[in-house]
Amino acid sequence: MEFFAYHGCFKEEQVIGTKFRIDIFLKSDTSKAEVSDNLHETVNYQSVYKAINEEMKARSKLLENVGRRILNRILKEFPSIEYARIKIRKLNPPLGGKIDFVAVELET
């Protein structure tokens, strides 16, 4: 997933914003949906995207904070998820050199 957001410790980051890329890995029992082909028996990834999008709109200084908020919300809203891991990349961070991204990875 890719988002434009305003996370960062520098004031400029919270004014100008930048792109972020998120990978989320979820573990859930999908055996019922595998047989029934019914969306209501699995995790709806559109709903997961919506929750992540909403969390990305809430500004944070640290990627660690953004990641933990997203994981907490996912586990709360989707009780069938047994495990989650998230990787958040800030693209082109303002570090004074050519750096493609910085990243943080968290799990439950």
C-alpha positions as CSV (number, residue, x, y, z in Angstrom):
1,M,0.0,0.0,0.0
2,E,1.2,3.5,-0.7
3,F,0.1,6.7,1.2
4,F,1.0,10.3,1.3
5,A,1.2,11.4,4.9
6,Y,2.8,13.8,7.4
7,H,4.8,11.7,9.8
8,G,8.2,12.8,11.1
9,C,10.2,14.5,13.8
10,F,11.1,17.5,11.7
11,K,8.6,20.3,11.5
12,E,9.0,20.3,7.7
13,E,8.0,16.7,7.4
14,Q,4.7,17.5,9.2
15,V,4.1,20.4,6.8
16,I,5.3,19.1,3.4
17,G,4.6,15.4,3.9
18,T,6.0,12.4,1.9
19,K,5.2,9.0,0.6
20,F,5.0,5.9,2.7
21,R,4.8,2.3,1.6
22,I,3.2,-0.3,3.9
23,D,3.4,-4.1,3.8
24,I,1.1,-5.9,6.2
25,F,1.2,-9.7,6.8
26,L,-1.8,-11.3,8.5
27,K,-2.4,-14.8,9.8
28,S,-5.9,-16.0,10.2
29,D,-7.8,-19.3,9.8
30,T,-9.2,-19.2,6.3
31,S,-10.4,-22.8,6.0
32,K,-14.1,-21.9,6.0
33,A,-13.7,-19.3,3.2
34,E,-11.5,-21.7,1.2
35,V,-14.5,-24.0,0.9
36,S,-17.4,-21.6,0.9
37,D,-16.0,-18.8,-1.2
38,N,-17.8,-16.4,1.1
39,L,-16.1,-13.1,2.0
40,H,-17.8,-13.0,5.4
41,E,-15.8,-16.0,6.5
42,T,-12.4,-14.4,6.1
43,V,-10.7,-11.1,6.6
44,N,-11.8,-8.5,4.1
45,Y,-8.7,-6.8,2.9
46,Q,-10.6,-3.8,1.7
47,S,-11.7,-3.2,5.3
48,V,-8.1,-3.6,6.5
49,Y,-6.9,-1.1,3.9
50,K,-9.6,1.4,5.1
51,A,-8.4,1.0,8.8
52,I,-4.7,1.5,7.8
53,N,-5.6,4.6,5.6
54,E,-7.4,6.2,8.6
55,E,-4.5,5.5,10.9
56,M,-2.0,7.0,8.3
57,K,-4.0,10.3,8.5
58,A,-3.3,10.7,12.2
59,R,0.2,12.4,12.4
60,S,3.0,10.8,14.4
61,K,6.6,11.7,14.9
62,L,7.8,8.1,14.8
63,L,7.2,5.3,12.4
64,E,7.2,3.0,15.4
65,N,4.1,4.8,16.8
66,V,2.3,4.6,13.4
67,G,3.0,0.9,13.1
68,R,1.9,0.1,16.7
69,R,-1.3,2.1,16.2
70,I,-2.1,0.2,13.0
71,L,-1.4,-3.2,14.5
72,N,-3.5,-2.5,17.6
73,R,-6.4,-1.4,15.5
74,I,-6.2,-4.3,13.1
75,L,-6.2,-6.8,16.0
76,K,-9.1,-5.0,17.7
77,E,-11.3,-4.7,14.6
78,F,-10.5,-8.1,13.1
79,P,-10.6,-10.7,16.0
80,S,-10.0,-13.6,13.6
81,I,-6.5,-12.3,13.0
82,E,-4.1,-14.4,15.0
83,Y,-0.8,-12.6,14.1
84,A,0.1,-9.5,12.2
85,R,3.4,-8.0,11.0
86,I,3.8,-4.6,9.4
87,K,6.6,-2.9,7.6
88,I,6.5,0.8,7.1
89,R,8.9,2.6,4.7
90,K,9.3,6.3,4.6
91,L,10.3,7.1,1.0
92,N,13.0,9.7,0.3
93,P,13.6,10.7,4.0
94,P,15.2,14.1,4.6
95,L,18.6,12.8,5.8
96,G,20.9,15.0,3.7
97,G,21.8,12.4,1.1
98,K,20.5,10.0,-1.5
99,I,18.5,7.5,0.6
100,D,15.6,5.6,-1.0
101,F,13.8,4.8,2.3
102,V,14.0,4.1,6.0
103,A,11.9,1.4,7.4
104,V,10.5,-0.1,10.6
105,E,9.0,-3.6,11.0
106,L,6.8,-4.5,14.0
107,E,4.8,-7.6,14.9
108,T,2.3,-8.7,17.4
